[in-house]
Amino acid sequence: AGEQQPVVETLPLWPQDTPLLPAAEGQVALLAVGDIMLGRAVEPRALMYGPEFPFAPLIPLLRQGDIVPGNLEGVIGFSGLPLRKSFTFRSHPTVIAGLQAAGFNVLTLANNHAGDFGAAGLAETIALLEAAGIRSIGAGPAAYEPALLEVNGLTVAMLARTYAIGPQDEVAWAEEGELRAAVAAARAQADVVVVHLHAGIEYSLYADAAQRQLAQAAAEGGAALVIGHHSHSLQEVEW
């Protein structure tokens, strides 16, 4: 108590001369990240060094995107009680300023931590993000509905599903037939459909059969892109 905290640096800043070009009319720059976890040891550092601290190395790059989505692991706020499980993630509302500074405008909540603090925790998270101007997809009353974003003359539909651990109330669970139909319905409203899929085996470098089957179903429905997360590792890319 009373002692000055040491200065801790994150990774070096992203090079300012990044080759990302501004999107022209009829084009969209989408910069997506995977799992964002702002609880546990991250939260006290964000409170100590400022909410931008966890994102500092990537802010110069991320802020160049028109659409910047990520997967928010856990809830934000004070509501609800923790479930009886190995890991429950929750963070202080202050961290939202860091998400804003990094340019995130869409966050998927379709994951195995959205319900860590029950319905109340999930509802407060969605409300706080909405108040901050950040769209949420994949959880809440409209869990299975797409978010429609108008950018540079294009309509982009964003859908999110999870196939990790097990189903939860008000969290969009992935099922091949439903996903195929949902993408097709979104495609009728948009120029491009992007699907976030929370699935696979943690720390595996390769997609498993379920990931491939669900991604194939999304593609058959008309998805232009399927973004995977949950493995906490880089996996292969398939065109």
Secondary structure, 3 states (H helix, E strand, C coil): CCCCCCCCCCCCCCCCCCCCCCCCCCCCCECCCCEECCCCCHHHHHHHHCCCHHHHHHHHHHCCCCECEEEECCEECCCCCCCCCCCCCEECHHHHHHHHHCCCCEEECCCCCCCCCHHHHHHHHHHHHHHCCCEEECECCCCCCCEEEEECCEEEEEEEEECCCCCCCCECECCHHHHHHHHHHHHCCCCEEEEEEECCCCCCCCCCHHHHHHHHHHHHHCCCEEEEECCCCCCCCCC
